[in-house]
């Protein structure tokens, strides 16, 4: 189960910290591309899909890029339309069974049963904030102000997990980005939303998205993870989704 898997990550982190002294790093790393020793947190949610929607996936405007994963919908014949470049062996198709996995994972996270550790309350505006591994929940929305960045500090744990939950939406303004440091990896970051996610123009979001309704990619926005929506996924123009090595 998702709960058992994530608890194994937590137990492993504690065992490693008890067994050896870890030398902290003062230098932040903005590269999330190192593969984890365990199967990544996001992989259990994403499967082989970089983009998945229950109804439609639309690539509007100039061509978007899907790097390293499949694009899918729940029912054969459901539209996947527009200009998209799928690289690194990705495919386009339908998978009705995977839709159930998405629904179950979303329901568990929203109900607070995804991981059995305490949740921390989360303010609506998180631009400029620093987070350590854990679960953070906003009873309403999560927002990034224009041009701000968020730092995820893995505290030198072997597989630091970050789970962010919003009662409603996630909105990243234009030109927002992340700094990953001390072992934080995009493949161990998950955003679970009661309703929709909207990524602003030229923004970069680290981690995978589980949306209760739709996901919208603004012009030139980029996601390092997978985008799973219970209704639609829409790319305005030139967006990208990168499935990292650890995913």
N, C-alpha and C positions, 0 to 999 in steps of 0.2 A: 504494500500500500504506500501511498505518498507519505503518510505519517511515519511509517516504519523506516522508509528510506531516509527521510530527512533527519529522524532521530539518530540513525546510524552515522550520518555526517557529524552531528553534534557530539556524539559519544567519541568518535574518532578524533575530533579536534581536542577534546579534553584529555584523551589518553596521550596524544602527542605532546601536548603542553606539559603534562606531568612527567613525561619521560625524558625530555630534553630541554635545554635552554635555547630559546629563540632570540637571535640578535635582531632588534628592531631596526627598521630602515627609515631614515629621515627623508629619503628621496621619493616623492610620489611617482607612481608609474601610471601613465595614461594609456598603456597598452593592455587590453584584456585578452590577448591572444594565447596565453599559456594554457595548455591543456591540464585539467585537474586529474588527480590520481584516482578519484572515484568517478563513476559516471556522473555527469553534472546534474545539478538540481533542475535546470531548465529542460534537459533532455527527457526527463520523465514526463514533462508536460508537452513538449513540442513534438516528440517522435521525430519523423522525417520531414515535418512541415515547417517551412519558413513563414508561409502565409496560409491561413485556413479560415473560411467563413461558412456559416450555415446556409447563406443564400447566394450572394454574389461577391465577386472580386473584380474591381474596376481599376484599370490603369489608364488614367486620363493624361492629356498633355503629352510632353516629350517622354520618351521611353524610360521606364523605371528599371532597376536592377535587383534581381533576387540572386544572392550569392550563397550557394551551398545547401539549398533545401528545396522541397517541393512546394507547389502552389495548388491548393485544393479547395473543394466545396463538398457539401454533404451529399448532394444528389447529382447523378449523371444527367447531363443536359442543362444544368444550371449554369448561367453565364459566367465565364471568366473572359473579360473583354479588355481591349486596348493594347498599347505597345509596351512590351516588357522583354527584357533580356534575362534569361535564366541560365546561369553558368554553374560550373562545378558539378554537373551531373543531375541537376534538379529536373523534375517532371511536373506536368500539369495533369490533374485528374480529379476523380470523385472518390470519397471514402466516407460512407455513412457510419461505419463502426467507430471511427475516430471521433465523430461528433459526440458520442456518449462519453468518451474519455474527457473531452473538453468540458462538458456539462458537469461531470462528477468532480473534476479538479476545481472548477469555479465554485461549486456549491460548498465543498469542504473548506476552501479558503475563506469564503464569506462567512461561514458559520463558525470559524475559529477552530476547526478540528484538523486543519492541514498540518500543523506542527504543535506539539504539546509543550510549548514554552510561553512565558508571559509576553503579552503584547504591550508595546509602548504607544501612548497617544501621539498622534501626529498632527501638527498644525497644517492649515490649508496651504500656506505659502512656504515652500521648502528651498527656494533659491538661496544659495549662499550657505546652506547648512552642511554639517558633517555628520555622517551616520556610521556607527559600528554595527557588526553583525547582529541580526535580530529581526523581530516582527514589529512593524509600525502600522497603525491603523488610524485613518481619518474617518470620522463619522459622516463627513460630507465629501468634498472634493480634494484633490491634490493639484497644486498649481506651481509653475515655475515662472517667475517674472522675466521680462525681456532681458536677454543677454547675461543671465546669471548662470552659475554652475553649482552643481552638487558634488560633494566629495564623499566617496564610500571608502572607509578605512577598514581593511580586513584584519587589522591587528595581528598580522603574521600567523593567523590560523591557517591550517592546510586547506580547508574548504569552507571559507566564510560564506554564510547564507544571509541574503537580505530579502525580506518579503515585505512589500508595501501593499496595503489594502485601502481602498477608498470606497465609501458608501455609494458614491455616484461616479464622478468623472476624474480623469487625469487630463490636464491641459498643460502642454509645454509651449511657452511663448517662443518667438523667433530667436535664433542664435543662442539657445541654451545648450549646455553640454555638461559632461561629467569629468571628474578626476578620480581614477581608481588607484589606490595606494595600499601598500603593505599586504599584498596578496588578494585584494578584492578582484573578482572576475565577473565579467558580464554574464557568463553562463550560470552563475549562482545568484542571479538577481531576478526577481519576479514581481510584476505589477498586476494586481488583481482588482478589477473595477466593477462596481455594481452596475454601471451603465457603459459609457463610452470613453474612448481615448482620442485625443486630438493632438498631433505633433505639429508644432509651429514650423514655419519656413526655416530651412537650414539648421534645424535643431538636431541634436544627437541624443538618443536615449539608450542607456545601457540596460540590458535585461529583456526578458520576454514579457509579453502582454497577454493577459486573459481578460477579455472584455465581456461584460454582460450583454452588450448590444454591439455597437459599431466601433471601428477603428479608422481614423482618417489621417493620412500622411500629407502634411503640407509640402509645398514645393521645395525640393531639395532636402527634405528631412531624411534621417537615417536611424535605423534601429539595429542594435547589435543583439540579436536574439530571434524570437519568433513572434508573430502577430496572430493571435487566435481570437476570433470574434463570433458571437452567437447570432449576429445578423450579417452585416456587410463589412468589407474592407475596401477602402477607397483611397487611391493615390492621386493627388491633384496633378502633379507633374514632376517627373524626375526624382522620385524618392527611391530609397533603397533599403533592403533588409539583408543583413549579413549574418549567416549562421556560422558562429565561430567554431574553431577546431574542437573545443570542449563540448559543444552542443551535440 
